[in-house]
Each structure stands twice: as C-alpha cells, then as structure tokens.
Amino acid sequence: MDLKKKANSFSGLTASEYSPFGFTAEKNALPKMKYGVLASGDFFRVLEVRPVLGRDFRTDEDQVVGRDAVVVLGYDFWQTEFGGKPDAIGKTIYLNNVACTVIGVAPESFTAPYPTIRGALYVPLAMGPRLAGDSQANMLKRRELRQVFVHGRLKPGVSVTEAAAETAVIGQQLAQAYPETNRTCSLAAGLDVVSRLRENPARVAIVGFLLALAAVVLLIACANVMNLMLSRGQARSREIAVRLAIGAGRGRLIRQLLTESLLIALAGGALGLVVAQAGADLFSQIRIPSDIPIVLDFGLDTGVLLFTIAASAASATLFGLAPALQSTKPKLAQALKAGRSADGKRRRFRGRNALVIAQVAGSLLLLIFATQTYRGASMLLAAPAGFRTEHVLTASFDPSLARYTAAQMEVFYKRLLERAREMPGVKAAALMQTVPPFPGGDQSRLIPDGVRLPPGTEAVSVISNAVSEDYFEVMDIPIVEGRPIQETDRADTPRVAVVNELFAKKYYPTQSAVGKRFRVNGAGGAPVQIVGVAKQSKYLFPVEPPLDYLYIPMVQTTQTGTGLARNLVTGMTLALYTVGAPGDMAGPVRELVGSLDSGQPIIGLRTMEEIFDVRARGTLNVMVEALAGLGVLGFVLALVGLYGLMTYSVGLRQREIGIRMAIGADRAGVVKMVLNEGLTLAGTGVVIGVLLWLLTSKPVMTMIGACGFSWILLALVAAGLLGAAALGAYFPARRASQVDPNIVLRQE
C-alpha cells in the first residue's frame, strides 16, 4: 500500500499470495484442498491478462474486507470441475465454507504470480481475512506481513534502475517512519526473472552447469563437422580448382560451401530437437511430493525452436567458414595435375589432429563429470539424511480450510496428537510445520544477543520450523546439547527454541549456545531463549549447503507477533513413528480424523520413505541420467571423429603405405604405425581432459555435495576411453595393412 501511494515509476502495482482453500461445489460436501491465489483488484490488468471467459476483478473489489466474494477460475480447474462449460460463469462455489460467485476463467497458460505454480482459482486479496475466519484484519495494512508477491508495470520511459532507486528510497523512509516493523527491512525492485535467479543461486548453478556440459557436446559435434568439411574440401580440390580456373568467383564458392554446411547443421539441429524431446520426457519424470500444483514444464516451445535454428546457423557459419576458405584457395597447378592436393606433408593434418584431440578431451571431461556425479549422488543417498525415513507416516492438515478459529485449531491439533499417540502400532507421534527435505517453514529475522553482526547487517535471516514435543524422537534427530522441545513449553511460558549445530557454531563459536537469547522482529522484539542444539541434517534438499535452522514450539506461534512466526501456523503435518509398515496405518488415520471432524480433509497421506524417494532419489537419478547421456553422446562423437580422421589419413597415405610394404614392411608393422598415431592423439586428449577436470573439480564437487573425487574412478574412465580409441583406430589400421602394393603403385 505504501509503495502504491508513493512510487511514481509504475503505471500499476499489484499484490498477491498463494493460499490453500477448502473447495466444495455444494455447501455441506466434504471440502477438497485447492491451491489458489489471493490477488489485489488490479492483478489481471497490471499483468495484462484477459480472461478467456467472463471478467476479471473490478478495482473496487479489494477495497472492503470480506465484502466481494467473487472468484476467477484457473483454466485447468475450470476443465476438471466444470467440464469446461461456459455456464460456469455465475455459479456459486464454496471456499472455506464461504459462498463465492464465479465471474471469469483465466487463460490456460497463466501461472502468475510464480511461473512454476498454477493456481486453481483467484480470489480478491480483501477476502483473505474472511476466508481465514478473521473478518476484522486487513492483510494489506499489517506491516509485519510480508509474504505477498508485488509486481509492477513500469511507466513508459522509466528504466528498471530508476524504479529500483526510487523503491530503495521509499524503503528507507518506511524504516524511519515505522522502526518497529521496518527497521531491519528494505525494499528492492528488479526484473522478475532476475529476482527468481537471485532467490535460487543453487538452481542457477545447476542449470549453468548443465548448459556448460551441453556446450561441450556442441563443440565436439562442431569439431566433427569441421573435420568432415576439411576432408571433403581436400577430396574436392580438383573440382574447386577447375571451377576457379574457368572463372568461378571465390566468394560464390565460399557461399556454396557454407550453404552445404548450413544444410548439414540444420539437419543436425532437427535431430537435436528429437534428442531434446527425449530429454524433456526424462526431466518430466521429476516429481515433487506436494499438494501444491507445481508445474515443471520441460516442453519444447517456440523459443527452443528459434534457439535451435540460430545455434545451427551459427555453428555452420563459425565452423564451416575455415574449411570453405581453405578449400577455395588451392594450389591450382598441383590440384589440376592430381585428383587431390599433392602436398603430402604431415602439417596438413595438424588442424584436424587438434580438433580430434579437443574432442577426446571434451568427451573425457563429460565422462568424468557423469561418473563423479553418479558417485557423489550415490554417496549422498547412502549417507544418513539426518532424520528418520523408515517407519514414519505423514498426514497434513489445514483447519483454516474449514474456517477454524485459532482456539479451535489448537483444540483440534491437541486432540489429534493425543488420539494418535494412543493408536495401536504407534511408538510416537508429533506435529510439524514442514516435512524435510522439503522447502517450507517460516523465514525469521532475528538478532542474537551479544553477537556482533557484519557491518550493515542489523538482523540475520533463518528458517524456522514449528514443531510439537516428541518431534525429535519421531524424526530421530539427536539433541547434542541441552534439551528438546517439551510439553512444558506452552503459550504462556517464556519463548524457547532449539537451534542446529551450524547456528550454534556460527554465532557462539567459543561458548555454549544453550541459555543464550535472540530477539525477533527487531531489537525490541520478543526474546527467545535457546534451550537445545540439534544435530545438523538436511532441511530443503539432499544437495544443499549447510543451513542455519531453528525449531520452535508450535504452541508458541499462536500469539501473532510475539513468537517466531509472523502468522498463526495453520497448516501442520502429523508424523507417526510406527512399529510395522507405515502404510498400514493410513486407514486408521483416516478413521481417527473422521471421528474428530468428518469435514476435515487430509491434504496428504504419505510415508517418509516415499517423500524421500521422490524428493531425493528421483530428482538425483534424473540428473545423473542426463549427465550420463551427455557423456555417452560426447564419447560417441569423439570416437567417430577419431575413426573418421584415421580413415581419411589412411586413404591419403595409401601410396606411402604401399611403398613401405613393397620394401619389406609387414602388415603388423603397418597396423602398429596407424594405431600409434591414433593412440597418440587420444592420449594427448586424455591428458588435457584430466587437466581440465582438475581445474574444475573443486566447484563441481561442491555443487553436487561430494566431499572429494575418486582417483580410481578417474583412472578407469581414462583407461576405458583409451581402450575405445584404440578400437576406433584399429579398423582403419587393419584396412591399411590389407593394401596391395602392386595395385597401389600401379594406380599412382
């Protein structure tokens, strides 16, 4: 709201946030959880999106809290729930038991405010408090709430830099005007894609890594094509010489040769699209264990097609120009006298030899990347995750979907936990806000007492997870110092927290963290005492750098602004540590929830092993398969290049080989000579590839989470590549040894 009033750089600003809704088509039906968007009235207009059916929000439909119960349906939701029928407009649906009128349908491709999450429906932001059961609060006027996405459209002539500067100034003004809530916060404006890249540097690194490996494969392929064009140019030297002699212009011949290169490149690009589609199908196997409608779209679009055409054309130009220039500058007298250039010196092959060496080096680098990544992923999956993954069943709930008040939620969770612990076959039960290894929890800004922070830093940002007592027993996370969260940590007792080992070592390296305090929401915020230190584990993903992490009692998050959570934690997950197979407890859990509240939906019912398999093993396996595919492709291209060069070399040296055999050289000697040449090229490429790996190994090993690489595995890959290179050179060598000296000398 402040930004909208004060900023002059934007023609429009809109706020939005994702939220779960309990959806029913009829008032008394059992609700189904749907993930939607709370959006300000100008949401669609600022994003310049028109509904495919009906209308979007009016500007006044987010001015009064809880007044305008209207909804715009997501396209997929419209298709599944209403059969894609136009008469959906005007119908009444129930969200969190509130009657809402359908006014429009969003376009099929629309995924805002975040491109990877497709909202099922869109509701005015002012309806948020009413849907949550709090008709008095206005989400846009509570300064401590900062979870909304803000998108703005720049005015004509205003640059991103100018808008960012103005936004930063407004942030400073708000910090001075409202120090209690804004002193440790700042405002920053930037392009949406840049903001997403900054939020996920690890993902950017992984994508950059894969693109770099793909570029290596492209360079190997281009080197192959360049060698091919050089060889074809050499074979066509007489033809080109004749055309030049009778008056053909050199520029015209260069254009012809480049056109041939372009046709080859475009054919390769078309085949590349087929391989890319196979890769897209592979990456589409990635599954995220969540009820949030996450969209991972790996399909090929117009941008991919245009990029492929551009890359093919650029490759043809860059790697076809040198052969074209060389082929159109022959020694005419020699070329016209012989069928090919008479220059038989080895310097003629230096350029081709360099290309083959580069191909072998690149393919070795790809193979080492693939094998070391496989080793690192295997070590990660074999190592303990830091929490229990077996004999644990999880079930997620959000009573706010049934419009529970804070008091009702507290009673529901308390009864759920008590009854769950009494179930036969359950060793222990606990509630948690977030299930590892999955993103979630609260992002808390806190100030550790007695700790000097870096200059310019007033608070540190730490992820927190609200949990119940027995959480550490259920998840098998050891407490290395102090105590865990206990039943005595109630809403009316002093605030406490358990930190992880990294937090303790970072802020209290020379003393115990137990007993220390930190403050939340600024220096005047509520003090929280550290009562325990938990062993470090994985929190968001198996491949992640060490993170600071906090555990807080869930009952101490119910008083907004005094605990670590800025909001009442509504959605929680029940975790049961079972005696037998956890899946066998799914039926009893459904019966238990039905006995507490027949209208309470279970959002997710999964075993921890299933979550870990999909989140960790499935994703890592796809990455390893992709790297293996790149490695094998580069390996095959390098062998094809070596085979082609040796075959061409043997063809040009038939007279030399015939003379050698005529004066006494045996077939074994010829085979050995050709093999030595091929292995010399491959060996040089292997040495260069190993050196390149040593230069790049440290950042790569850090990115995949491995503590080091295996020299034995590296040696095996290098030996395997040399063996394959020897096999690729053997067939041309064998063909050379079968040359008949009489026939060759008579032909020459």
N, C-alpha and C positions, 0 to 999 in steps of 0.2 A: 504493500500500500504506500509506504514512504517513497519507494523508488518510482512508483507510478505518478505520484504527485510532484516530485522534484526533478526527475530526469527529463531533459529536453532533446535527448539524442534519439529517442524511439518514437515511432509513429503508433506503436501499440505494445502493450505488455500483458502477458497472461501468466497465471499461476495454476499449477495442477499437481496432483499427487495420486499415486496408486493406493487403492484401498480394497479390502475384501468386502463383499456384500453377500448376505443371505438371500438368494433369489427364489421366488415361487411365482408361478402363474396364477395360483389361487391362494386365497388368504390363509387357509388353515392347513395347507400342504406342508410336508417336510421340506425345509429350505435346502438348497444346494449352494455351495460356496462358488461364487463367481468373482473374478478379479477385475475390477473396473477402475475408473479414473474420476476423481473429483476435480472439476475444472471451473475456472472463472468464466464469466458470461461471454467474454470476447475470445475464448480459446480457439474456436474454429476460424474466426475471422483473422486473427493475428497470424495463424499458421496457413491462412489462405486455402482452407479445405472446405469444400462444399459437400453436404450430404447427398448421397445418391437417391435418397427418398426423404420427403418431409423437409423439416427445417432444423437449424441448429439453435443454440441458446440466444435469447434476447439479452441485450446489455443489462437490463434491469433484473434478470433472473438470478443474480447472485448478490443482490443488494440487501435483502432482508433474510435473516437467519431462519431456515426451515420453512419458508413460505412457498417456494416454487418447486413442487415435487414433479419434475419432468426428467425425462431420460432420453438420450440418444443411444441407440443400439450399435454395437460393433457389428461389422458385416458378418463374420463367422457366427456370432451369437444369433443374429437375425436368421441365418440359414438353418441353424440346428434347432432353435427353439420355436421359430415361427414358419419354418419351411420356405423362407424367402418370399413370403406373400406380402403384397402391398398393404393388405388390410391390417397389418401390424400397427400402422400409424393410428393413434387414438386409443389403442388398447391400454388397459391398466395392468401393471405388474406390481409385485410386492418386493421391496428391497428392505431387509431388516424389519419386515412386518409393516413397512410404510407404503401406502399406495402411491404409485408413480405413473404418470401418463407418458406413453411413448410418443415422441414428437419427430424423430428422424432416425436415419440409418447412415453410419459413417462409411466412407469408401472402403473397398476390400483391402487396399494396400496401406491403409492408415494405421500406424503403430505408435503415434506420439502419446506421451511426451518422451518415451525412450524407445529407440528403434527395435530392441530385442524383446519387448514385452507388448503383447497385443491385448488391449483392454476389451473386456466383453461388453462394457457399456460405459456411458459418460453421464455424470450427474453434476449439477451445479455445486460449486465449492461451498456455497452457503447452506447446502443441505447436509453437509458433513456432521455438524453437531446434532441435528435432529436424528439422523440415521444412527449415530453413536449413542443416542439416548440422553444427550445433553443439549437441550433446546436453548440454553442461555448463552453458551460460549460461541464466540465468533472466531473461527480459526485464523482469519486474516488479520486479526487485531491482537493476537497473543504473540508478543515479541520473542518469547522463549521457544516458539515452534518454528523450526527452520527446515522442515523436511520437504517443502514444496519445490517443484521444478519451476523456474521462472524463465520464460522465453520472451524475447523481444524482437520486434522488426525495426531495423534502423530506418530513420528518415532519409529521403534521397539526399545524397551529398555528404552524409555523415559516415566517417570511417569507423572501423572496429576499434582502432587505437583511441580515437576521440571519445567514443562511448565508454571505453574501459577507464579512461582518465576521469570522466565525469562520475562514473559509478564509484570509483575509488574515493573520490572526494565526498560523495554522499555517505559512503560507509564511515568515513572519519567523522563527519558531522553527527551521524547517529550514535557513534560511540561516545562522543562528548555529551550529547543530549540525553542518552539513556545508558549510563555507565553500568547499571546493574545487569542489564541483559546484553548489551552490545559492546562492552569494553574490550572483550577478547575476540571480537568478530570483525571481519572486514568484508567488503563487497568487491567482487571481481567479475568483469564481463569479458566474454570471449566467444569465439565461434563454437557452435555446439559440438562439432566433431573434435575440435582441439580440446575442449573440456573433457570429453569422454576419454581421449587419449591420455590426458593428464591423470585422470582418476584411476586408470588401469595400466601403469607403466609395465607391469609384468606381462600383460597380454600383448602390449605393443612390442615388447622384446621378442616374444614367441613368434608373432606374425612376421616381424622383421627377419628373424632367424630363418623361418620357412621360405620367405621371399628370397633371401640371400642364397639358400640352397637351390631354389628353383632357377635363380640367375646362373649358378654354376652349371646346372644341367643345360640351360640355354646356350651358354658359352661353349660347352663341349659339343653340342649339336651344331652350332655355327662353325666351329673349327672343323668338324667333319665335312660340312658343306663346302667350306673354303678349300679344303684339301681336294674334294671332288672337282670343284671348278678349276683348280690349278691343274689337276691331272687331265681334265677334258680339254683345257686350253692347250696343254702341251701336245695332246694327241691330235688336235685340230690345227696345229701350227701351219701345216702346208695349206690347208683350206683358207685360213685367215691371210696367209702371205699372198696367195693367188688373188684374193679379193682386194687386198691393198694394192697389189701390182696393177690391177686393171682399173684402178681409180676409186675404189670404195673409200669413203671418209672414215677416219679412225673414230670420230665421235659416233657415227652411225653404228659401227661395230660394237663400241662400248655399250650403247643403248640396247643393242640386241642381246649381248651377253648379260646385261643387268636384267633385262626382261626375262631371260631364261632363269636367272637366279630368283627373281621375284615369283615366278610360277612355282618353282620348287619350294620357296619359303611359304607361299600361300597354301600349297598342298600340305606342307608340314604343319602349318597353323590349323588347318581343318582337322588333321589327325590329332593335333594338340587339344582341340576342343572336345574330341571324343574322350581323350585321356582325362581332361579336366572334368567332364561329366562323371566319369568313374570316380575321380577324387571327391567330387561333390557328394556322390552317393555314399562314399566312405565316411566323410565327415558328418553326414546326416545321421550316422549311427550314434552320434554323441547324444546321450540322454541326461537330463538334469532332474534328479528326484525332487520335484517340487510341484505343488498345485498351482503355482503362478504360471500363467500362459506364456512361457518364454519361447520366443520364435528365433530359431537358429537357421537362417535362410542361407544355404550354400548353393542355391541355384545359379545358373548362368543367365545373366541379363544382358541388355544392350551394351552396357559399359564394358563387360567382359569381352563381348564380340568385337567392339571397336578397338579395345586394347590389343586383342589378338591380331587384328588386321594391322594395326600400327606397329606392333612388335615384329610381325613377319616382314613388313615392308622395310623397317629399319634394319633388321638383320640382313635382308637381301642386299640392301644398299651398302652397309658397312663391311660385310664380309664377302660381298661379290664384287666390290669395286677393285680391290687389289688384283684378283685374278683377271678381271677384264682389262685393266691397264697393262698387266704383264703380257697377256695373250695378244694384244693388239700392237705390241712393239717387238716383233720378232726380227731376227737377222734374216732378211729376205733371201739373200743368195743361198745361205745354208738351208733355210726352210724349203726353198723351191727345189733344191737338188735332192733332198731326202724327204721321207714321209714324216719325219719329225725332226726336231732341232738336233743338230749334230753335236751340240755341246754336251758331252757326257761326264763332265766333272761333278764331283760329289757336292759342290756348293749349290748345285741345282736343287738338292733335297734339303738344304738347311732349313728353309722356311717350313717345308712340310714336316720335317723331323721335329721342329719346335712346336708345331701345332699338336702332333701326336703326344709329345712329352707333356704339354699342357693338359691334354685330355686325360692322360693317365693320372696326372697329379690331381686334377679335379675329381675324377672318379674315386681315387683313393680317399680324398678328403670326405666325399659324400659317404662312402662305406664306413669310414671311421666314425663319422657323426652318427650314422644309423646304429652301428654296433655298440658304441659307447652310450648312446641314449637308451638303447634297449637294456644294457647292463644297469644304467642308473635307475631306470624305471623299475626293473626287477628288484633292485636293492631297496627302493622306496616301498614297493608293495610288500616285500618280505619283512621289512623292519616294522616294529610296533608303531601303530598310528598315534599312540599316546592316550588312547581311550579304548574302551571295550567295543568290539564289533560283533561278537558272538553272544547268543542267548539274550538279545535285547530286542524288544518290540516297541515301536514308537507309534503314537496316535496323537494327531494335532487337533486343536480346538480353538475356536474364537467365539466366546459367548456374546460378543458385541453384535454378531450377526443376528442374534435373537433379541437384540436391544436390552441386554442385561445392564443393570446399573453396576457401579463399582462394587457396591456391597454385595449384590447378587453374584457377581463374578467371584469374589473372594469366597463366598459360601460354596459355590459350585466347585471350584478348584479344591477347596479343603475337603469336601465330601468325596470328590473323585479320588483324591490321593488316599484318603483313609480307606475307602472301599477297595481300591486297587491293591493296597498292601495286605488286605485280608483274603485276596483271591488265592485259591489253591494253585500251587505251582509257581508262585511269585516269591522270589527271595527278597527283593527290594523294589521300591518304586520312587520316582522323583519327577518333578516338573522342571522344564527348562524353556527359555525363550527361543533359543536357537540350537539346532542339532548340528554337531560337527560331522564332517568337514563341509559346511555349507555357509555361505555368506548370510549374515544377519546380526541380530543384537542391536545395541544402541551405540552410537558414536558419541562418547562423552568427552567434554573438555574439562580438564582438571588441573589444579595447581598443587603439586606435592609440597607440604610444609617443610621448610628448612632446606630446600633444594634450589640451587642457583641454576636457572634455565639459561640457554644461549641468548645473547643479545637480540632484542627484537621479538623474543618469544615470551608471551605472557601466560600461556597455558599449553598443555600438551593434549593431543587427541588420542584417545584409547577406546578400543572396542570393549563393550561390557556385555555380559550375558546374565540375565536374571534367572536364578535357579532356586529350587527348594532344598530343604535339608535332605540328606541321603543322595544328593546328586553325584558327589564324588565316589560314593560306594557303587552306585549303579553303573557309572561310566568308567569305573576303575582308574581314576586319576589320583595318584598318591599326593598327599599333603606332606611336603618335605620339611615344613616348619610351621609351628603354630597349630591352629585347629581349622576344621572345615566350617561351613555354614551350618548352624544348628537350629533346632526348633525354638530355642530361647531368643533368637534374633527376630523380634516381632516389629510390627509397625510403630509401636510406642516405645521401643528401646533405641539406644544410640545407633546411628548408622554404621555398618561394618561392611567390609569387603575382603575377598581373598584375591591376591594378585598372583600372576605366574612368575616363574623364575627370572625371565628376562626383565620384567618390570622391576623386580627387587634388585637385580644386579645393576641395572642402568641407573636407578635413582638412589640406591643405597649400597654402593659397591663395597664399602668398608664396615658396614654395620648391618644389624638385623632390620629387615623391613617390618617385622611384626611389632605392633604398637605405634607405628608412625601413622600420620594422618595426611589426607589431602582434601582439597576443597573443590566443590563442583560449581560451575556457572559463576566463576569469578572469585576474587579474594574474599568477598563477603558471603559466599555460598555456604551450603551446609557442610560441616566437617564430617569426614568418613574415616573410620579407623581401620587399619589393616590388621586382620586377626590371623591370617594364614598365608602361606606361599604354596601354590600348587605346582606340580611338575610340568615342565614345558611340553606341549603337544602340538598337533596340527589343528587349526581352527577353521580356515576357509577352504583350503585345498591342500592335497598332499605335497605338491610342489609349491612351496611358499617360503619366503624369508622369515626368520624368527619375528614374531609379533608380540607387542605388549598386549596383555589381556587381563580383564577383571571379571570376577564372579561376584554378584550381589544378591542378597536375599530378595526373592520375588515379592514378599510381603512388604518390603520397604520401598517398593516402586509405586505404591498406590497413592501416595501423597505427592501430587504433582509439584515439581519444583524443589522438593526437599530431598529427594533421593537422586540416584544417578540418572534414572530415566526421566526424560522431559515429559513423557506422556504416561498415562496408565498403560501398563503392559497388558493387553487384552488377549493376544494370541499366545498360547502356550502349548508345549508338546509333552505328553505323558510318556515316560520311558519305564518299561518293566524289565527287570532283570529276572529271567525265568530259569526254572530248573531244567526243563526239557526244551524242545524245539519252540522258538518264539512264535512261529506262525500258528501253532496250535492254540495260542491264546487270543487270536483275532476274534473268534466267535464270542467267548466270554467277555471280552472288552466291549463289543457292540451291545451285548445284553446289559452290561453294567451301565453304560451311558444311557441306554434306553430307559432303564429304571430310574435314573436321576432326572432325565428330561428327554422325553420322546421326540421333542422338536429340535434337539441339539445335534447338528451334523458333525460327523467325524471327517475332518478335512483330508487327512492322510493316515493310512494304516500300513506301515512298512517295518521290516526288520532292519536293524542297523547294518547287517551284512549286505542286504540289498542296496541300501543307501550308499555304502562304501564301494560296492562293486560298480554301481552306475557312475557315481561321482568320481571315483579314483581310477579303478581298473579300466573301466570302459573308455574314459577320456584318454588316459595314458596309452592304452592299446591302439587307439585310432592314431594318435600322434606318432607312435613307433612305426605303425604300418605305413603311414605317409612318408616318414623318413626312409624306411626300407625301400619303398617304391622309388623314391628319388635316387637312392644309392644304386639300386639294381639298374635303373634306366641309364644313369651316368656310366656304370660299369659296362653295360652292353654297347653304348655308343663309343666308349674308348676302345673296346676290343674291335669293333667294326672299323674304326679309324686306323688302328694298327694293322689289321688284316688288309685293309684297302691299300695302305701305303706300301706294305711289303709286297703285295701282289703287283702293284704298279712298278715298284723298284725292280722286281724280278723280270717283268716284261721288258723294261728298258735295257736291262743288262744281259739279255739273252746272248748277245754276241760275245760279251766278256766271259760269261759262264761257259759258252761253247768252246772258246779258246782255252780256258782253264782245263776243261775236261779233255780237250784234244791233246794237251801237253802233259797229261798224266793225273790230273785231279780226279779223285774218286767221288762217288755220289755222297758218301758220308761226310766228306770234307765240304762239299757244297752246302749240304744241309746245315752243318755246323756253322759255316760262314754266315748264312742268312739268319739262322737262329741267334747268333751272337749280335748281329745288328739289331734284330727285334728286341732282344732282352736288354741291350744297352739303352735303347730308347725307353723301354718300360722301367728299367731300374732307375734311370735318371728321373723319370716322372714320379716313381715311388719315393725317392729321396726328397724331392721338392714337396710332394704331398705330405710327408711326415713333418717336414719343417713348418709347413703352413699350419698343420694341426697343432704343433707345439706352440705356435704363436697365438692361436685362437682357442686353445683348450681351456684356459682358466675361466674366461667369461661364459663359455658354453657349459662347462661343468657346474658353474654357479647357477646358471639359469635352470638346468634340469634338476638341480638339487642333489647332485652327486658329490661326494667328498673327494674324489680323485678318479683318474682313469687307469685302465689296465694296460700295462706294457705288453703283457702276454697276448691280450686280445688284439692290440695294435700289430704285433709281430705276425699273428695268424692272418690278419686281413692283408697285410703287405705280402706275405708269402703266397696267399691264395691268389692275389692279383697278379703276381709274377708268374705263378703257375698257369693261370688262364692266359696271360700274354704269351707265354711260351707255346701254348696250344694254338693260339691265334696265329703265331708266326710259323708254326710247324708246317701247316698245309701249303703256304706259298713256297717254303723251303723245299718241301718234298716235290712240289711241281717243278721247281728249278732243277732239282737233281735228276729229273727224268728227261732233260733236254738232250736231243741227239745232236752231237757236234757236227756231223756231216750235213744234216739238213739245215742247221742254223747258219753255218759258214757258207753253204751254197746259196742260201737266200740273201745273205748280206753281200 
